[in-house]
Amino acid sequence: MSDDIKDIELGEDENYVLTLVNDDGDEEDFVLLDVIEYEGSTYAVLQPESDVMDDNEAEVVIFRMEGNDEDGTTYMPIESEELLNTLFDKFLEDLEEIED
């Protein structure tokens, strides 16, 4: 399954909002939280926009980014739980650096 970017815009709160379209044609808005370079690949850490507005504990999703700006970017799911855990740890490290 791949998700293609439909639109990217700068939201009111200076967050990048991406509208992803899944294989079924359904659209969902995500806030781009971080971009991580790891072992020659680029990964996007995204949070569903509905979670940003919700006071409950938020969830993030991580996709491998493929393609380029000219041809469009495709967001591919990551199946390896070990890789997901590694990328999530890197995301948490990035957050700590920002907060310091």
Backbone as CSV, one residue per row, in Angstrom:
resi,resn,N_x,N_y,N_z,CA_x,CA_y,CA_z,C_x,C_y,C_z
1,MET,0.838,-1.178,0.000,0.000,0.000,0.000,0.876,1.232,0.000
2,SER,0.558,2.187,-0.808,1.308,3.436,-0.814,0.337,4.583,-0.667
3,ASP,0.829,5.678,-0.149,0.041,6.889,-0.017,0.720,7.967,-0.832
4,ASP,-0.004,8.596,-1.715,0.545,9.670,-2.528,0.154,10.993,-1.929
5,ILE,1.077,11.933,-1.955,0.792,13.255,-1.440,-0.136,13.969,-2.414
6,LYS,-1.183,14.564,-1.904,-2.087,15.328,-2.742,-1.773,16.802,-2.624
7,ASP,-1.484,17.255,-1.425,-1.293,18.682,-1.210,-0.414,18.866,0.020
8,ILE,0.357,19.931,0.016,1.120,20.307,1.198,0.975,21.806,1.360
9,GLU,0.667,22.221,2.559,0.459,23.633,2.794,0.962,23.981,4.186
10,LEU,1.221,25.264,4.382,1.642,25.748,5.686,0.389,26.107,6.467
11,GLY,0.144,25.406,7.561,-1.049,25.651,8.356,-0.930,26.919,9.179
12,GLU,-2.025,27.283,9.827,-2.060,28.509,10.619,-1.017,28.512,11.724
13,ASP,-0.741,27.352,12.274,0.196,27.271,13.385,1.603,26.919,12.907
14,GLU,1.878,27.202,11.634,3.204,26.998,11.048,3.587,25.527,10.923
15,ASN,2.620,24.635,10.922,2.886,23.217,10.703,2.641,22.884,9.240
16,TYR,3.407,21.952,8.730,3.149,21.466,7.387,2.034,20.435,7.455
17,VAL,0.988,20.674,6.687,-0.143,19.767,6.638,-0.123,19.068,5.287
18,LEU,-0.113,17.743,5.319,-0.111,16.941,4.103,-1.431,16.206,3.999
19,THR,-2.006,16.205,2.827,-3.188,15.398,2.571,-2.724,14.179,1.798
20,LEU,-2.840,13.018,2.426,-2.421,11.777,1.790,-3.647,11.044,1.261
21,VAL,-3.460,10.410,0.121,-4.521,9.628,-0.506,-4.076,8.175,-0.506
22,ASN,-4.866,7.308,0.118,-4.463,5.901,0.178,-4.931,5.149,-1.068
23,ASP,-4.637,3.882,-1.137,-4.966,3.069,-2.312,-6.473,2.995,-2.572
24,ASP,-7.278,3.217,-1.535,-8.731,3.181,-1.690,-9.298,4.530,-2.119
25,GLY,-8.429,5.545,-2.246,-8.877,6.876,-2.649,-9.341,7.750,-1.502
26,ASP,-9.199,7.272,-0.272,-9.592,8.055,0.892,-8.487,9.049,1.240
27,GLU,-8.890,10.254,1.631,-7.937,11.299,1.990,-7.895,11.480,3.499
28,GLU,-6.693,11.773,4.010,-6.538,12.094,5.423,-5.428,13.118,5.562
29,ASP,-5.657,14.109,6.417,-4.666,15.155,6.662,-3.732,14.741,7.792
30,PHE,-2.439,15.018,7.584,-1.407,14.729,8.573,-0.542,15.960,8.773
31,VAL,-0.025,16.097,9.975,0.949,17.147,10.278,2.331,16.506,10.225
32,LEU,3.230,17.113,9.474,4.608,16.629,9.377,5.358,17.068,10.626
33,LEU,5.791,16.099,11.431,6.487,16.392,12.680,7.993,16.392,12.525
34,ASP,8.507,15.515,11.666,9.955,15.382,11.536,10.275,14.641,10.248
35,VAL,11.451,14.903,9.716,12.001,14.147,8.597,13.322,13.576,9.082
36,ILE,13.479,12.271,8.959,14.653,11.576,9.479,15.401,10.920,8.328
37,GLU,16.692,11.167,8.251,17.575,10.479,7.309,18.201,9.318,8.063
38,TYR,18.060,8.112,7.533,18.610,6.945,8.217,19.001,5.898,7.193
39,GLU,20.266,5.518,7.224,20.819,4.472,6.365,20.435,4.652,4.889
40,GLY,20.589,5.880,4.409,20.377,6.158,2.994,18.937,6.355,2.571
41,SER,18.014,6.312,3.504,16.603,6.541,3.187,16.078,7.710,4.004
42,THR,14.985,8.290,3.521,14.356,9.412,4.195,12.993,8.965,4.689
43,TYR,12.691,9.336,5.929,11.437,8.925,6.571,10.706,10.156,7.092
44,ALA,9.392,10.121,7.001,8.550,11.200,7.509,7.808,10.704,8.747
45,VAL,7.863,11.507,9.804,7.092,11.223,11.011,5.865,12.123,10.945
46,LEU,4.699,11.497,10.887,3.448,12.229,10.705,2.488,11.955,11.856
47,GLN,1.641,12.942,12.116,0.590,12.785,13.112,-0.734,13.125,12.435
48,PRO,-1.731,12.254,12.564,-3.032,12.603,11.995,-3.496,13.956,12.539
49,GLU,-3.947,14.826,11.642,-4.335,16.168,12.070,-5.436,16.123,13.123
50,SER,-6.295,15.128,13.057,-7.365,14.997,14.050,-6.788,14.788,15.453
51,ASP,-5.613,14.152,15.565,-4.970,13.939,16.863,-4.354,15.216,17.410
52,VAL,-3.951,16.130,16.521,-3.338,17.382,16.960,-4.350,18.198,17.750
53,MET,-5.586,18.166,17.314,-6.640,18.929,17.971,-7.191,18.218,19.205
54,ASP,-6.878,16.958,19.367,-7.413,16.138,20.450,-6.469,16.197,21.644
55,ASP,-7.016,16.288,22.839,-6.192,16.347,24.053,-5.704,14.977,24.504
56,ASN,-6.231,13.912,23.912,-5.800,12.570,24.279,-4.387,12.320,23.769
57,GLU,-3.798,11.238,24.238,-2.452,10.878,23.801,-2.441,10.675,22.288
58,ALA,-1.543,11.357,21.634,-1.489,11.337,20.168,-0.668,10.157,19.670
59,GLU,-0.972,9.754,18.473,-0.234,8.675,17.821,0.502,9.276,16.624
60,VAL,1.642,8.698,16.292,2.374,9.110,15.099,2.515,7.910,14.181
61,VAL,2.683,8.204,12.904,2.956,7.170,11.914,4.233,7.566,11.191
62,ILE,4.974,6.566,10.761,6.242,6.814,10.082,6.201,6.128,8.727
63,PHE,6.523,6.894,7.683,6.558,6.379,6.321,7.933,6.611,5.712
64,ARG,8.358,5.720,4.828,9.560,5.944,4.021,9.134,6.812,2.843
65,MET,9.896,7.875,2.591,9.590,8.787,1.491,10.348,8.335,0.251
66,GLU,9.633,8.213,-0.861,10.242,7.827,-2.125,9.852,8.840,-3.187
67,GLY,10.735,9.052,-4.149,10.454,9.994,-5.224,11.091,11.335,-4.943
68,ASN,10.655,12.347,-5.696,11.194,13.689,-5.531,10.099,14.710,-5.805
69,ASP,10.443,15.992,-5.646,9.454,17.052,-5.818,8.907,17.108,-7.240
70,GLU,9.742,16.819,-8.231,9.300,16.884,-9.622,8.262,15.812,-9.939
71,ASP,8.519,14.581,-9.507,7.645,13.456,-9.826,6.615,13.182,-8.736
72,GLY,6.714,13.872,-7.630,5.830,13.622,-6.495,6.499,12.681,-5.510
73,THR,6.052,12.730,-4.305,6.593,11.891,-3.244,5.567,10.830,-2.891
74,THR,6.035,9.613,-2.755,5.185,8.511,-2.313,5.618,8.131,-0.911
75,TYR,4.642,7.911,-0.045,4.901,7.548,1.343,4.595,6.067,1.503
76,MET,5.638,5.295,1.775,5.521,3.842,1.860,5.511,3.385,3.316
77,PRO,4.611,2.485,3.672,4.590,1.977,5.048,5.834,1.153,5.348
78,ILE,6.184,1.101,6.609,7.349,0.345,7.066,6.837,-0.897,7.776
79,GLU,7.286,-2.049,7.332,6.793,-3.299,7.896,7.658,-3.823,9.034
80,SER,8.917,-3.407,9.095,9.830,-3.901,10.123,9.591,-3.167,11.444
81,GLU,9.164,-3.913,12.446,8.943,-3.312,13.760,10.254,-2.794,14.356
82,GLU,11.343,-3.500,14.090,12.659,-3.064,14.584,13.029,-1.707,13.986
83,LEU,12.826,-1.544,12.686,13.121,-0.262,12.038,12.206,0.830,12.571
84,LEU,10.929,0.525,12.731,9.996,1.514,13.288,10.440,1.976,14.670
85,ASN,10.858,1.036,15.512,11.322,1.392,16.859,12.570,2.262,16.806
86,THR,13.494,1.939,15.906,14.710,2.736,15.752,14.370,4.155,15.305
87,LEU,13.499,4.272,14.322,13.116,5.592,13.822,12.356,6.384,14.876
88,PHE,11.503,5.722,15.631,10.769,6.411,16.690,11.727,6.924,17.757
89,ASP,12.737,6.127,18.114,13.750,6.578,19.079,14.489,7.804,18.552
90,LYS,14.818,7.812,17.256,15.484,8.975,16.660,14.573,10.196,16.700
91,PHE,13.292,9.992,16.457,12.321,11.078,16.547,12.290,11.651,17.964
92,LEU,12.276,10.788,18.967,12.278,11.258,20.355,13.553,12.038,20.673
93,GLU,14.696,11.591,20.143,15.954,12.322,20.318,15.858,13.720,19.705
94,ASP,15.277,13.800,18.508,15.095,15.101,17.851,14.209,16.012,18.692
95,LEU,13.152,15.456,19.280,12.267,16.248,20.127,13.002,16.790,21.342
96,GLU,13.844,15.944,21.949,14.610,16.389,23.111,15.534,17.543,22.753
97,GLU,16.159,17.470,21.567,17.048,18.539,21.129,16.287,19.844,20.936
98,ILE,15.080,19.755,20.406,14.268,20.942,20.181,13.850,21.565,21.506
99,GLU,13.523,20.729,22.476,13.057,21.224,23.773,14.182,21.825,24.592
100,ASP,15.419,21.456,24.338,16.557,21.993,25.115,16.923,23.382,24.714
